[in-house]
């Protein structure tokens, strides 16, 4: 028995195991897909399965006419975690009793608008302050890309207690504040209201609110972990910005105050302590703005991405400047409501402010002042006040004087504004103005190159520049790439090495349409090579220079172009040339050879 048992054991040991039953690959993939889908659905509904609260939460938002997005999970309605539409809460449709004590948490709003009717409604069952207070508490901790509160003016629907901001509003009637009003931060900390709403947001937009309402709201929002922007719009009743001292953002990127006609003081801790990082915008103001020296010095001692201020306030900022580190990427100065540029001339500019882009917005009232200047005068003023300016935009030019003549459709600013590359002017007396640079490439069709090189077009080029280009400095003349006795009639391209004769021997479909003269020395590059080199420098964020002599090559969009005329001989013209596609778009006014109405490609 043992023997047979032993044999049986050995036999079993050598018997191969039976193969396991394998599931078909299709079933495995289906199971994995189902598991993935279940995980995705459960993930999107994270913290959304508080089913006892779902119905109450949905009913709350539906009361304002903005039902939340939902989906069905396990046969039950679940609130979508991401609410990517606009959601609005109308405060006048609720009472303290109808605002739930708790709602589903974890909802992310793209745009959440909290609105209150601006007019007094006697049938409101509860003061709006109590309704909003409960709403903030119920929201708890919430993520909102953009939070807007509109029309909240508590003084219209209920009596409000005297606040530090209200006490200081009367000081705005004085000619100029002589001392700082009471700061809300100096109040007893025991009286500070609790931060009811923990906010995670990129932007807060407050519209049609008074100062006390804004202060009440910001004091109850905890923005300590937010990197955001704040916009206050059409807050006609505010006279100062001290109510902002209760605001506690981690970083305030932008502070924009629009349409506050009665604002007279911008003093606040956010500006004094340089907590506003990138943008300061003050627009739609009708009164002289004042600020303490501390505030002005704080503004004028840092870098700004954009500043939008009146001429008077800009003058005060410059007057208090104490630092070399003050520079602005984009400066906008509106000139209207009795403002003029003369107030800025009054300030000595021992240190020019570095401004990359300057925008002047001329309002209708500007033209009625005796200080109204021509475009030439505005550009002269810009050269006095600013350095490193690469772009100037002047809007509202309908009645502004032309530089000197209606024929002067091109403006030459060198060397007064040596870095200027773009000039944007709205139509002036039906004309458009363009910036001409003496460093712009001169484009020549290959078959006309030798005519230019022999100097046969020099006189024509000089006459055209005198007739159509206006220098803002009388002592300067537009730079032109004129041929000299040393100009070679058959140079080679700086990049590919092919000569003018080589290009002329090519067929019309294969040779480059233009050869570019890139510097006063007459160095030449064909258009394909120069365009490629320009794109490489642009990608590397480097300036474009002549590869041979290192002169800078500037593209203002306006170029001198020499091409063959319909009659045969080559002619010189000024075009708004598209260097990428070699098509030109000429200004709309016919001025002889300079403007020929055709939109086809140059021949």
DALIN-V238213 format. One record per residue. N is the residue number from 0. RES is the residue in three letters. SS is DSSP state (H for helix, E for strand, C for the rest). PSI is psi in degrees with one decimal (* if undefined). OMEGA is omega as a letter, one per 20 degrees, with the letter a starting at -180 (999 if undefined). Layout:
BEGIN
N;RES;SS;PSI;OMEGA / N;RES;SS;PSI;OMEGA
END
This chain:
BEGIN
0;UNK;C;-41.0;r / 1;UNK;H;-39.6;a / 2;UNK;H;-48.1;r / 3;UNK;H;-35.7;r / 4;UNK;H;-39.6;r / 5;UNK;H;-43.1;r / 6;UNK;H;-39.7;a / 7;UNK;H;-38.9;a / 8;UNK;H;-43.4;r / 9;UNK;H;-39.2;r / 10;UNK;H;-42.5;r / 11;UNK;H;-34.0;a / 12;UNK;H;-31.5;a / 13;UNK;H;-2.2;r / 14;UNK;C;123.0;a / 15;UNK;C;144.8;a / 16;UNK;C;149.4;r / 17;UNK;C;137.3;r / 18;UNK;C;139.2;r / 19;UNK;C;150.3;r / 20;UNK;C;118.9;a / 21;UNK;C;141.5;r / 22;UNK;C;142.4;r / 23;UNK;C;146.1;a / 24;UNK;H;-36.5;a / 25;UNK;H;-40.6;r / 26;UNK;H;-36.9;r / 27;UNK;H;-44.7;a / 28;UNK;H;-39.5;r / 29;UNK;H;-42.4;r / 30;UNK;H;-42.3;r / 31;UNK;H;-41.3;r / 32;UNK;H;-41.2;r / 33;UNK;H;-41.3;r / 34;UNK;H;-41.2;r / 35;UNK;H;-43.8;a / 36;UNK;H;-40.9;r / 37;UNK;H;-42.6;r / 38;UNK;H;-41.2;a / 39;UNK;H;-43.9;a / 40;UNK;H;-44.0;r / 41;UNK;H;-36.1;r / 42;UNK;H;-43.0;a / 43;UNK;H;-20.3;r / 44;UNK;C;21.9;a / 45;UNK;C;130.6;a / 46;UNK;C;12.8;a / 47;UNK;C;0.6;a / 48;UNK;C;25.5;r / 49;UNK;C;76.6;a / 50;UNK;H;-35.4;r / 51;UNK;H;-25.7;a / 52;UNK;H;-16.9;a / 53;UNK;H;-49.4;a / 54;UNK;H;-42.4;a / 55;UNK;H;-39.5;r / 56;UNK;H;-45.3;r / 57;UNK;H;-40.6;a / 58;UNK;H;-35.1;a / 59;UNK;H;-49.1;a / 60;UNK;H;-32.9;r / 61;UNK;H;-25.9;r / 62;UNK;C;-33.3;r / 63;UNK;C;-1.2;r / 64;UNK;C;16.8;a / 65;UNK;C;78.4;r / 66;UNK;C;146.5;a / 67;UNK;C;154.7;r / 68;UNK;C;135.5;a / 69;UNK;E;169.8;r / 70;UNK;E;167.3;a / 71;UNK;E;126.4;r / 72;UNK;E;120.5;a / 73;UNK;C;37.1;r / 74;UNK;C;5.0;a / 75;UNK;E;148.7;r / 76;UNK;E;127.3;a / 77;UNK;E;139.9;r / 78;UNK;E;130.6;r / 79;UNK;C;134.9;a / 80;UNK;C;-37.5;a / 81;UNK;E;110.6;r / 82;UNK;E;92.2;a / 83;UNK;E;-3.0;r / 84;UNK;E;-172.2;r / 85;UNK;E;126.8;r / 86;UNK;E;130.5;a / 87;UNK;E;138.5;r / 88;UNK;E;117.2;r / 89;UNK;E;107.7;a / 90;UNK;H;-30.9;a / 91;UNK;H;-7.6;r / 92;UNK;H;7.9;a / 93;UNK;C;157.4;r / 94;UNK;C;173.8;r / 95;UNK;C;-35.6;a / 96;UNK;C;-32.5;a / 97;UNK;C;-12.3;r / 98;UNK;C;121.2;a / 99;UNK;C;156.3;r / 100;UNK;C;-19.2;a / 101;UNK;C;142.8;r / 102;UNK;C;169.1;r / 103;UNK;C;132.1;a / 104;UNK;C;161.7;r / 105;UNK;C;5.0;r / 106;UNK;C;136.2;r / 107;UNK;E;122.1;a / 108;UNK;E;139.8;r / 109;UNK;E;-55.0;r / 110;UNK;E;116.0;r / 111;UNK;E;118.4;a / 112;UNK;E;127.3;r / 113;UNK;E;114.0;a / 114;UNK;E;149.5;r / 115;UNK;C;134.1;a / 116;UNK;C;136.9;a / 117;UNK;C;-25.3;a / 118;UNK;C;156.2;r / 119;UNK;C;131.6;r / 120;UNK;C;106.2;a / 121;UNK;C;-16.4;a / 122;UNK;C;4.6;r / 123;UNK;C;124.4;a / 124;UNK;C;-27.3;a / 125;UNK;C;147.1;r / 126;UNK;C;140.9;a / 127;UNK;H;-28.6;a / 128;UNK;H;-43.1;a / 129;UNK;H;-37.0;r / 130;UNK;H;-47.0;a / 131;UNK;H;-37.1;r / 132;UNK;H;-43.6;r / 133;UNK;H;-37.3;r / 134;UNK;H;-44.9;r / 135;UNK;H;-40.3;r / 136;UNK;H;-39.2;a / 137;UNK;H;-38.8;r / 138;UNK;H;-32.9;r / 139;UNK;C;-106.5;r / 140;UNK;E;119.0;a / 141;UNK;E;145.3;r / 142;UNK;E;120.6;a / 143;UNK;E;120.4;r / 144;UNK;E;-46.7;a / 145;UNK;E;118.7;r / 146;UNK;E;124.7;r / 147;UNK;E;131.6;r / 148;UNK;E;121.1;a / 149;UNK;E;132.1;r / 150;UNK;C;14.7;a / 151;UNK;C;100.2;r / 152;UNK;C;90.0;a / 153;UNK;H;-26.8;a / 154;UNK;H;-17.7;a / 155;UNK;H;-26.2;a / 156;UNK;H;-10.0;r / 157;UNK;C;155.2;r / 158;UNK;C;135.8;r / 159;UNK;C;144.9;r / 160;UNK;C;154.5;r / 161;UNK;C;130.1;a / 162;UNK;C;160.0;r / 163;UNK;H;-36.1;a / 164;UNK;H;-42.5;a / 165;UNK;H;-37.1;r / 166;UNK;H;-32.6;a / 167;UNK;H;-11.4;a / 168;UNK;H;-32.8;a / 169;UNK;H;-21.7;r / 170;UNK;H;-18.6;a / 171;UNK;H;-19.5;a / 172;UNK;H;-13.5;r / 173;UNK;C;154.4;a / 174;UNK;C;-42.0;r / 175;UNK;C;132.1;a / 176;UNK;C;135.0;r / 177;UNK;C;-14.3;r / 178;UNK;C;155.6;a / 179;UNK;C;134.0;r / 180;UNK;C;170.7;a / 181;UNK;C;130.4;a / 182;UNK;C;132.1;r / 183;UNK;H;-24.8;a / 184;UNK;H;-21.1;a / 185;UNK;H;-5.7;r / 186;UNK;C;160.8;a / 187;UNK;C;124.6;a / 188;UNK;H;-23.0;r / 189;UNK;H;-22.1;a / 190;UNK;H;0.8;a / 191;UNK;C;132.9;r / 192;UNK;C;155.8;r / 193;UNK;C;149.5;r / 194;UNK;C;100.7;a / 195;UNK;C;-33.0;a / 196;UNK;E;121.1;r / 197;UNK;E;108.9;a / 198;UNK;E;138.7;r / 199;UNK;E;106.0;a / 200;UNK;E;160.7;r / 201;UNK;E;-21.6;a / 202;UNK;E;134.5;r / 203;UNK;E;128.2;a / 204;UNK;E;118.4;a / 205;UNK;E;125.8;a / 206;UNK;E;137.6;r / 207;UNK;C;53.3;r / 208;UNK;C;151.7;r / 209;UNK;C;171.2;a / 210;UNK;H;-41.3;a / 211;UNK;H;-36.0;r / 212;UNK;H;-40.6;r / 213;UNK;H;-43.2;r / 214;UNK;H;-43.4;r / 215;UNK;H;-43.8;a / 216;UNK;H;-50.3;a / 217;UNK;H;-29.5;r / 218;UNK;H;-19.1;a / 219;UNK;C;5.4;r / 220;UNK;E;127.7;r / 221;UNK;E;103.5;r / 222;UNK;C;25.1;a / 223;UNK;C;-15.3;r / 224;UNK;C;16.5;a / 225;UNK;C;136.9;r / 226;UNK;E;101.7;a / 227;UNK;E;178.9;r / 228;UNK;E;149.9;r / 229;UNK;E;125.7;r / 230;UNK;E;129.2;r / 231;UNK;E;120.4;a / 232;UNK;E;135.2;r / 233;UNK;C;40.1;r / 234;UNK;C;75.3;a / 235;UNK;C;-21.0;a / 236;UNK;C;-15.2;a / 237;UNK;C;141.9;a / 238;UNK;C;-16.9;r / 239;UNK;C;176.6;a / 240;UNK;C;19.1;a / 241;UNK;H;-22.5;r / 242;UNK;H;-17.6;r / 243;UNK;H;-11.5;a / 244;UNK;H;-15.5;r / 245;UNK;H;-6.2;a / 246;UNK;C;136.9;a / 247;UNK;C;52.9;r / 248;UNK;C;152.4;r / 249;UNK;C;-46.6;r / 250;UNK;E;129.6;r / 251;UNK;E;105.1;a / 252;UNK;E;-43.4;a / 253;UNK;E;137.8;r / 254;UNK;E;110.4;a / 255;UNK;E;125.3;r / 256;UNK;E;109.9;a / 257;UNK;E;136.2;r / 258;UNK;C;38.3;r / 259;UNK;C;84.6;a / 260;UNK;C;-23.9;a / 261;UNK;C;5.0;a / 262;UNK;C;131.0;a / 263;UNK;C;-13.8;a / 264;UNK;E;136.2;r / 265;UNK;C;9.7;r / 266;UNK;C;128.4;r / 267;UNK;C;160.1;a / 268;UNK;H;-32.5;a / 269;UNK;H;-38.8;r / 270;UNK;H;-41.5;a / 271;UNK;H;-37.8;a / 272;UNK;C;10.4;r / 273;UNK;C;41.6;r / 274;UNK;C;-10.6;r / 275;UNK;E;119.0;a / 276;UNK;E;-53.8;a / 277;UNK;E;-42.4;a / 278;UNK;E;132.5;r / 279;UNK;E;113.9;a / 280;UNK;E;122.9;r / 281;UNK;E;106.3;a / 282;UNK;E;150.9;r / 283;UNK;C;28.8;a / 284;UNK;C;144.8;a / 285;UNK;C;-2.1;a / 286;UNK;C;157.3;r / 287;UNK;C;129.2;r / 288;UNK;C;139.6;r / 289;UNK;E;153.0;r / 290;UNK;C;149.5;r / 291;UNK;C;157.6;r / 292;UNK;H;-34.6;r / 293;UNK;H;-42.1;r / 294;UNK;H;-44.4;a / 295;UNK;H;-40.3;r / 296;UNK;H;-35.4;r / 297;UNK;H;-39.8;r / 298;UNK;H;-38.3;a / 299;UNK;C;20.8;a / 300;UNK;C;29.7;r / 301;UNK;C;173.8;r / 302;UNK;E;141.2;r / 303;UNK;E;141.2;r / 304;UNK;C;-36.6;r / 305;UNK;E;135.4;r / 306;UNK;E;131.7;r / 307;UNK;E;102.6;a / 308;UNK;E;164.4;r / 309;UNK;E;161.2;r / 310;UNK;H;-37.8;a / 311;UNK;H;-45.7;a / 312;UNK;H;-37.3;r / 313;UNK;H;-40.0;r / 314;UNK;H;-43.1;a / 315;UNK;H;-38.0;r / 316;UNK;H;-44.7;r / 317;UNK;H;-38.9;a / 318;UNK;H;-30.2;a / 319;UNK;C;6.6;a / 320;UNK;C;130.8;r / 321;UNK;C;1.4;a / 322;UNK;C;146.3;r / 323;UNK;C;-12.3;a / 324;UNK;C;4.2;a / 325;UNK;C;117.2;r / 326;UNK;E;153.6;a / 327;UNK;E;130.4;r / 328;UNK;E;-39.9;a / 329;UNK;E;115.2;a / 330;UNK;E;126.4;r / 331;UNK;E;127.0;r / 332;UNK;E;110.7;r / 333;UNK;E;136.2;a / 334;UNK;E;96.2;a / 335;UNK;C;-178.2;r / 336;UNK;C;41.3;r / 337;UNK;C;-2.9;r / 338;UNK;C;157.5;r / 339;UNK;C;162.9;r / 340;UNK;C;-12.1;a / 341;UNK;H;-30.6;a / 342;UNK;H;-27.8;r / 343;UNK;H;-31.0;r / 344;UNK;H;-26.0;a / 345;UNK;C;-21.0;a / 346;UNK;C;132.7;r / 347;UNK;C;130.9;r / 348;UNK;C;66.9;r / 349;UNK;C;-35.1;r / 350;UNK;C;109.0;r / 351;UNK;C;144.2;r / 352;UNK;E;132.6;r / 353;UNK;E;113.9;a / 354;UNK;E;117.1;a / 355;UNK;E;-46.1;r / 356;UNK;E;131.3;r / 357;UNK;E;127.1;r / 358;UNK;E;125.1;r / 359;UNK;E;120.8;r / 360;UNK;E;110.2;a / 361;UNK;E;117.5;r / 362;UNK;C;168.5;a / 363;UNK;H;-35.2;a / 364;UNK;H;-17.7;a / 365;UNK;H;-34.4;a / 366;UNK;H;-14.9;r / 367;UNK;H;-4.3;a / 368;UNK;C;150.5;a / 369;UNK;C;-11.6;a / 370;UNK;C;4.7;r / 371;UNK;C;130.8;a / 372;UNK;C;160.1;r / 373;UNK;C;172.9;r / 374;UNK;H;-37.2;r / 375;UNK;H;-43.6;r / 376;UNK;H;-37.5;r / 377;UNK;H;-39.6;r / 378;UNK;H;-35.6;r / 379;UNK;H;-42.2;r / 380;UNK;H;-40.9;a / 381;UNK;H;-36.9;r / 382;UNK;H;-26.4;r / 383;UNK;H;-38.8;a / 384;UNK;H;-26.6;a / 385;UNK;E;154.9;r / 386;UNK;E;158.9;r / 387;UNK;C;19.3;a / 388;UNK;C;123.5;a / 389;UNK;C;-17.7;a / 390;UNK;E;135.0;r / 391;UNK;E;130.8;r / 392;UNK;E;125.3;r / 393;UNK;E;117.3;a / 394;UNK;E;155.7;a / 395;UNK;C;46.8;a / 396;UNK;C;21.4;a / 397;UNK;C;-31.0;a / 398;UNK;C;10.9;a / 399;UNK;C;144.2;a / 400;UNK;C;144.3;r / 401;UNK;C;166.4;a / 402;UNK;C;-59.9;r / 403;UNK;C;-33.2;a / 404;UNK;C;153.0;r / 405;UNK;C;-15.6;r / 406;UNK;C;-20.1;a / 407;UNK;C;88.3;a / 408;UNK;C;-3.6;r / 409;UNK;E;135.9;a / 410;UNK;E;134.7;a / 411;UNK;E;119.2;a / 412;UNK;C;-2.6;a / 413;UNK;C;142.9;j / 414;UNK;C;13.6;a / 415;UNK;C;-45.3;r / 416;UNK;C;78.1;a / 417;UNK;C;-23.7;a / 418;UNK;C;3.5;a / 419;UNK;C;124.8;a / 420;UNK;C;-17.3;a / 421;UNK;E;135.0;r / 422;UNK;E;117.3;r / 423;UNK;E;117.1;r / 424;UNK;E;130.7;r / 425;UNK;C;165.7;a / 426;UNK;C;133.4;r / 427;UNK;E;110.6;a / 428;UNK;C;37.0;r / 429;UNK;C;0.6;a / 430;UNK;E;154.6;r / 431;UNK;C;144.6;r / 432;UNK;C;144.6;a / 433;UNK;E;151.7;a / 434;UNK;E;126.7;r / 435;UNK;E;134.6;r / 436;UNK;C;138.2;r / 437;UNK;C;-7.1;r / 438;UNK;C;3.9;r / 439;UNK;C;144.4;a / 440;UNK;C;136.6;r / 441;UNK;E;117.7;a / 442;UNK;E;133.2;a / 443;UNK;E;131.5;r / 444;UNK;C;144.0;a / 445;UNK;H;-38.3;a / 446;UNK;H;-13.9;r / 447;UNK;H;0.9;a / 448;UNK;H;-45.2;a / 449;UNK;H;-32.8;r / 450;UNK;H;-41.3;r / 451;UNK;H;-44.7;a / 452;UNK;H;-30.7;r / 453;UNK;C;-2.7;r / 454;UNK;C;10.7;a / 455;UNK;C;-14.3;a / 456;UNK;C;1.9;a / 457;UNK;H;-47.6;a / 458;UNK;H;-40.5;r / 459;UNK;H;-39.3;r / 460;UNK;H;-41.1;r / 461;UNK;H;-44.7;a / 462;UNK;H;-42.4;a / 463;UNK;H;-40.1;a / 464;UNK;H;-39.4;r / 465;UNK;H;-30.9;a / 466;UNK;H;-34.3;a / 467;UNK;H;-8.9;a / 468;UNK;E;129.1;a / 469;UNK;E;114.4;r / 470;UNK;E;136.2;a / 471;UNK;C;-20.7;r / 472;UNK;C;124.3;a / 473;UNK;C;-27.7;a / 474;UNK;C;-6.3;a / 475;UNK;C;156.7;r / 476;UNK;C;144.6;a / 477;UNK;C;134.1;r / 478;UNK;C;133.3;r / 479;UNK;C;142.2;r / 480;UNK;C;81.3;a / 481;UNK;C;149.8;r / 482;UNK;C;147.3;r / 483;UNK;C;169.5;r / 484;UNK;C;-22.3;a / 485;UNK;C;-0.2;a / 486;UNK;C;128.8;a / 487;UNK;C;134.5;r / 488;UNK;C;-9.7;a / 489;UNK;C;62.1;a / 490;UNK;C;170.0;r / 491;UNK;E;153.6;r / 492;UNK;C;136.7;a / 493;UNK;C;-20.9;a / 494;UNK;C;-57.0;a / 495;UNK;C;-16.4;r / 496;UNK;C;1.5;r / 497;UNK;C;146.7;a / 498;UNK;E;170.3;r / 499;UNK;H;-42.2;r / 500;UNK;H;-37.4;r / 501;UNK;H;-43.8;a / 502;UNK;H;-39.9;a / 503;UNK;H;-24.3;r / 504;UNK;H;-13.9;r / 505;UNK;C;161.8;r / 506;UNK;C;159.4;a / 507;UNK;C;-27.6;a / 508;UNK;C;-15.5;a / 509;UNK;C;-27.3;a / 510;UNK;C;153.7;r / 511;UNK;C;145.0;a / 512;UNK;C;-28.9;a / 513;UNK;C;150.2;r / 514;UNK;E;137.7;a / 515;UNK;E;129.1;r / 516;UNK;E;115.7;a / 517;UNK;C;-6.8;a / 518;UNK;C;170.3;a / 519;UNK;C;-24.0;r / 520;UNK;C;-7.7;r / 521;UNK;C;16.3;r / 522;UNK;C;142.3;a / 523;UNK;E;144.2;r / 524;UNK;E;138.3;r / 525;UNK;E;158.4;a / 526;UNK;H;-45.7;r / 527;UNK;H;-41.9;a / 528;UNK;H;-43.2;a / 529;UNK;H;-37.1;r / 530;UNK;H;-41.1;r / 531;UNK;H;-43.8;r / 532;UNK;H;-38.8;r / 533;UNK;H;-42.0;r / 534;UNK;H;-38.2;r / 535;UNK;H;-44.0;r / 536;UNK;H;-37.4;r / 537;UNK;H;-42.0;r / 538;UNK;H;-34.8;r / 539;UNK;C;0.5;a / 540;UNK;C;43.7;r / 541;UNK;C;154.9;r / 542;UNK;C;152.4;r / 543;UNK;C;127.1;r / 544;UNK;E;158.2;r / 545;UNK;C;124.9;a / 546;UNK;C;-19.6;a / 547;UNK;C;-51.0;a / 548;UNK;C;-2.8;r / 549;UNK;C;14.4;r / 550;UNK;C;142.0;a / 551;UNK;E;140.4;r / 552;UNK;C;119.9;a / 553;UNK;C;136.5;r / 554;UNK;C;106.5;r / 555;UNK;C;-1.0;a / 556;UNK;C;-10.2;r / 557;UNK;E;126.3;a / 558;UNK;E;149.8;r / 559;UNK;E;136.5;a / 560;UNK;E;130.0;r / 561;UNK;E;121.5;r / 562;UNK;E;171.7;a / 563;UNK;E;132.5;r / 564;UNK;C;167.6;r / 565;UNK;C;-29.1;a / 566;UNK;C;-15.6;r / 567;UNK;C;-60.7;a / 568;UNK;C;152.0;r / 569;UNK;E;149.6;r / 570;UNK;E;156.0;r / 571;UNK;E;131.9;r / 572;UNK;E;162.7;r / 573;UNK;E;128.1;a / 574;UNK;E;155.3;r / 575;UNK;E;93.5;a / 576;UNK;E;133.7;r / 577;UNK;E;105.8;a / 578;UNK;C;-19.5;a / 579;UNK;C;-42.8;a / 580;UNK;C;-0.8;r / 581;UNK;C;40.4;r / 582;UNK;E;150.8;a / 583;UNK;E;149.6;r / 584;UNK;C;102.8;a / 585;UNK;C;152.8;r / 586;UNK;C;154.8;a / 587;UNK;C;-11.4;a / 588;UNK;C;131.7;a / 589;UNK;C;118.2;r / 590;UNK;C;63.8;r / 591;UNK;H;-137.9;a / 592;UNK;H;-21.5;a / 593;UNK;H;-29.6;a / 594;UNK;C;106.9;r / 595;UNK;C;123.4;a / 596;UNK;C;88.8;r / 597;UNK;C;142.5;r / 598;UNK;C;4.0;r / 599;UNK;C;172.6;a / 600;UNK;C;149.8;r / 601;UNK;C;144.5;r / 602;UNK;C;*;999
END
